[in-house]
Amino acid sequence: MGEVIPFPIIDKQSIAEELTDEISMELITLIERKGLRLDTPDFCYDMAWVVKFLEILVKNQHGIKTQLGEDIKRFKPQDLYEKEQ
């Protein structure tokens, strides 16, 4: 028998995490290029929300359910806007 070459098994979770990180870094690079300041506490706080929702988006696309994603799906579009009177 010859040498056994290990075949890395990459699961959906790992792929989703890597893709989320990659998109987040691209977004930060774009934001910096557009002149926004990245060194403020407000930016860090706001960006954390963006990354969290990006994570949900990517995981949903890979068929990975998250609790926050399920909670968000419970809202109907009309719940997000004022109801007409």
N, C-alpha and C positions, 0 to 999 in steps of 0.2 A: 504494500500500500504506500501511496505517496503522502506528501505532507497535507495536513488538513488546514484549509484556510478558513478562519473564523468568519462567519457571515453575520454582520451586525443586524440585530432585529430592532427596528425602529418602530415604536408604536405611535398611534395617532396623537396621544398626549404629548409625547416628545416633539413630534412634528409641529403641533399647534403652538407649543411654548417657544420653539425656535422661530417660527414664523412671526409670532407676536413680537418677540424681541427684535427681529429684523425690521419689521414694519415700524415699530416704535423708534428705532434708531434713525431710520430714513425720515420719519416725520420730524424728529428733533433736529436733524440736519437741515431740513427744509425750513423749519421755523427759525433757526439761527440765521440761515441765509437771507431770510426776509426781514431780518433786523430786530426780531423780538428778543428781549432779554431772558436768558435762561437761568440767571443766577439769583432770582428772587424767590422767596418762600412761596409767594402766590403762584408763580409758574410751576414750581414743584408740586404743589397741592393740586392745581388744575390738571397738570399733565398726568398725575396719578389716576385721576378719574378717566381721562382719555385712554390710558393704557388698560385700565380695568375693562372698559367697554369694548375696546379693541380685542382684548383677550376673549370676551364673551362672543364677539362676532366670529373670530377665527375658530373657536371651539364649536360653535353652532355649525359652521360650514364643514367641520370634520365629524359631525354627528356626536359630539361630546356634550352631554347635558351638564349645566352648572345651576346651582341654586339661584344665583342672582339672575341668570338668563331666564329661568322658569318664572321667577317673580315678575320680571319685566314683561314677559309674554301674557301675563294675566291682565295687564292693562289693555283696554280696547282703545283704538285711536280716538274715539270721541271722549274718552276719559282725560285725554291730554289737552283738550281745548275747552274753552268756555262753551257751555250749552246755550243755544239760542233760546230766547224767551218769546 
